[in-house]
Amino acid sequence: MPSDSSPVQYALVAYIKSEVGEFVDGLRRELHPEHAHLPTHLTILPPRPLHGSEEEAVAMLLQTSAPVAPFQVELGDVESFLPVTPTVFIRVAHSGYRMRELHDLLNRGPLCYTEPLPYMPHVTVAKLDTPERAAEVLASSKQLWEHFQGPHRVLIDRLSFVRGCGHQWIDLSEIPLSATPR
């Protein structure tokens, strides 16, 4: 773990290991290489402090997610969180409510946290240093995303519980979504 001033935090993500994930990885390498090491993912629980042990958090995640069936989401437009933060992202356009339900279900026990901003399902393209740079990356990302011909659907069938500090994250445990769909 790097020794910077960032506190250790925990998050729950769904890695995107498909054609669309590879596209976003390439987009990040091209437009914001400083964060190219971060794998493309959808965040279920944004970074937060842990209340209890990692083992307690994993046990809660496994137990609480056991009745959840895998599901698909569809990615929509490239947008930004400007002027609040200089972040460029791809919005979840279809079935985002499933991600919100999963977020609400798992935001409990050792991972309970009142987030400073409302949860919105998305894939981060880049967190930038200035609004001006975010506007540039937004314009480029929109243009490149419009030309992406691959599938925009993403299967959410496993989650990763991660620990991080700054921009360095370590996978701690995989949490499968394995219930049979209704």
N, C-alpha and C positions, 0 to 999 in steps of 0.2 A: 504494500500500500504506500503511495507516495506520501511524503511528509510535508504536505502543504497545510494551509489553514482551514481547509474544508473538513467538516465533521464527517465521520463515517455514517453512511445512510444505507437504506435497504429499499429495493424496488421489486416489482413483479412485472415481467415482460413476456411477450410472445415473439420469438425470433421469426423473421420472414426468410426462409431458406428456399426460395423459389425464384422464378424468372424476374418477378417484380422486385424481390429483395436484392437480386444481383444488379438490377437497373439502378435502384436507389443507392446501393454501395458505390457504383460507378459514378453516379451523380455527385455524391459526397466527395469522392476522391478528386473529381474534376473541379468542383466549386468551393470546397472547404476541406482541403487535404489535412488540416490540423486535427480533424476529427474522423478521418477515414478509417481509423482502427476500430471505431465503434460499429458493431454489426447492426444492420437494419432490423428494427423491431417495432412492435406496437406496445405501448406501455399500458398495463392494467392498473398497477398501483405506482404512482409517481414516487420519486425518492422521499424517504421519511426516516425518522428515528425509529429504533426498535424498542418496544416495551416488553422486556423479557429476553429469553435466550433465542438464539438462532434455531435450536432444536424445537422449542415451543412454537415458533413461527412456522417451521416446516410441517410439524404435526397438524397445526390448525389448517394450513393450506391444503394438505393432503386430504384431511377429513372433510373440509368444507367444499372442496372442489370435486369430490368423488361423485356426487349426483349430477354434475354438469356434463352435458354431451358436447362433443366437438361441434363447431359451427363455422360458417364462412362469413367474412365481411368483404365489402367491395370498396376499393379506394376511389376517391373522387378527384376534386380539383386541388391544385397547389395553391396554398394560401399562406398568410403570415399572421403572427400575433402582434404585429405593429399596431399601435405605438406602445403597447404594454411591454413586450419584449421583442428583441430583434431575432426572432425564430421563424424559419421557413418550414412548412410542413405540408403533407398530403392528407387531406381530410378523409375520414371514413364516411362514405356516402350512403352505404346500405348496410343495415344491421348493426349500426353503431349502438343501438339500444342494448344489444346483447353484451357488448363490452361494458356499457354503463352498469348493467345488471351484475355482471361479474365483478366489476370494481366495487360496487356497493356490498355485494355478498362477502368479499374478501377483506374489506376495510374494517377489520375487527380484531379483537384480542391484541396480540403483540404487534400487529401492524395497523392498529387503529390510529388514524391521524386526520386532523381537520386541515385540509389543503388550503393554501392561500388563494387559489383560483379554482373556478369550477372545472371538474374533470371533462375533458373533451377528447374522444378517441381520435388519434392521428398517428402518422408516421413522421418523425422529425427528419427533415433533410439536413438542416444546419442550424446551430445556435451560433449567432454571430456577435461580433463586438460592438457594431454600430448600426443604427437604423439605415444609414446610407448603404452600407455593405449588404444588409438584409434586403433592401429594395433591389439591388443589383442581382443578388442570388435568386430572389423571387422571380424576377423577369426571365432570367436564364432557365430556371427550373420549370416554369410554366411552359416555355417553348419546347424544352426537351421532353417533358412529360406528355405534351400533346402528340409527339411523334412516336411515343412508345406504343408498339402494336401488340405487346404481350398481354396476357390476362391480368386484369386488375383485381381479381378475387384472391383472397388470402384465407387459408384454412387455419383456424385456431384450434389446435388439438393438444398442445402442451405449452406449459408456462415455465419460465425460469425465474427462480428466486435468486436475486443478485445482491451483492454487497459492494459499495463503492465509496470513493472519495474523489471529488473533483471529476475528472474525465476518465478515471480508471475503474473498471467494474470487473468483478469476479463472479462466475456462476457458482452458486452454493448447492442448488438442488433443482431437479426437474420435477414439475408437477403435471401429471397427465390429466387430460379431460377425457374420461373414458366411459361415461354413462352412455347407454343406448339412446339415440335420438327418439323423441316421441313421435 
